[in-house]
Amino acid sequence: DKIPLKTLKRDAKKIYKDALASVNAYKLVKEHVRLKDNLLFINGKEKADIRKFNRILVFGSGKASVPMAAALEDIFKDRIKEEIGIDATIAT
């Protein structure tokens, strides 16, 4: 029994879209980092009381750093005092 090419293409597109969605950097940060009543939680575990810090800095590098920083901005809002991002683009 042969599987029609149309079915294979449809299935391949779905697999591709699902794979991309599963590694969405913004979504992953939003799912795993929480801020509740000035307490920082990562993967559901309390990590820090952010009132103990004078400032919050965000440093990132690589392709995923931009969406990850955007997620952190949404989580921490105006508490982030400075951000630094590094992304290397290679021209050929």
C-alpha positions as CSV (number, residue, x, y, z in Angstrom):
1,D,0.0,0.0,0.0
2,K,1.4,3.3,-1.1
3,I,0.7,6.5,0.9
4,P,-0.4,9.3,-1.4
5,L,2.2,12.1,-1.9
6,K,-0.4,14.7,-0.8
7,T,-0.8,12.9,2.5
8,L,2.9,12.7,3.1
9,K,3.4,16.4,2.3
10,R,0.5,17.3,4.7
11,D,2.0,15.2,7.5
12,A,5.5,16.5,6.9
13,K,4.2,20.1,7.2
14,K,2.4,19.4,10.4
15,I,5.5,17.7,11.9
16,Y,7.6,20.7,10.8
17,K,5.2,23.2,12.3
18,D,4.9,21.3,15.6
19,A,8.7,21.0,15.9
20,L,9.1,24.8,15.4
21,A,6.4,25.5,17.9
22,S,8.0,23.3,20.5
23,V,11.3,25.3,20.4
24,N,9.8,28.8,20.4
25,A,12.2,30.6,22.6
26,Y,9.7,33.3,23.7
27,K,7.1,30.7,24.6
28,L,9.5,28.5,26.5
29,V,10.7,31.4,28.7
30,K,7.1,32.4,29.4
31,E,6.3,28.8,30.3
32,H,9.2,28.3,32.7
33,V,9.9,31.7,34.3
34,R,7.3,33.3,36.6
35,L,7.3,36.3,38.8
36,K,4.7,36.4,41.6
37,D,4.7,38.9,44.4
38,N,8.4,39.8,43.8
39,L,9.4,36.1,43.9
40,L,11.1,34.6,40.9
41,F,10.2,31.1,40.0
42,I,12.0,29.0,37.4
43,N,10.5,25.6,36.5
44,G,8.1,26.0,39.4
45,K,10.8,26.4,42.0
46,E,11.3,29.6,43.9
47,K,14.7,31.0,43.1
48,A,14.9,34.6,44.4
49,D,13.1,37.5,46.0
50,I,13.9,40.2,43.5
51,R,13.5,42.9,46.1
52,K,16.9,41.9,47.3
53,F,18.5,43.2,44.1
54,N,19.2,46.8,43.1
55,R,18.8,46.1,39.4
56,I,18.1,43.4,37.0
57,L,20.3,43.0,33.9
58,V,19.6,40.8,31.0
59,F,22.4,39.4,28.8
60,G,21.9,37.2,25.9
61,S,23.7,36.0,22.8
62,G,22.7,34.0,19.8
63,K,19.6,33.8,17.6
64,A,17.2,32.9,20.5
65,S,18.4,35.8,22.6
66,V,16.0,38.4,21.1
67,P,12.7,36.5,21.7
68,M,14.0,35.3,25.1
69,A,14.8,38.9,26.1
70,A,11.3,40.0,24.9
71,A,9.7,37.3,27.2
72,L,11.8,38.5,30.1
73,E,10.7,42.1,29.4
74,D,7.1,40.9,29.5
75,I,7.7,39.1,32.8
76,F,9.8,41.7,34.6
77,K,8.2,44.8,33.0
78,D,10.0,48.0,34.1
79,R,12.2,46.2,36.6
80,I,14.9,45.5,34.0
81,K,17.5,48.2,34.1
82,E,19.8,47.2,31.3
83,E,19.9,44.7,28.4
84,I,22.8,43.5,26.3
85,G,22.4,41.3,23.3
86,I,25.0,39.8,20.9
87,D,24.0,38.2,17.7
88,A,26.5,37.3,15.0
89,T,25.4,37.6,11.4
90,I,27.7,36.0,8.8
91,A,27.5,37.5,5.3
92,T,28.5,35.2,2.5
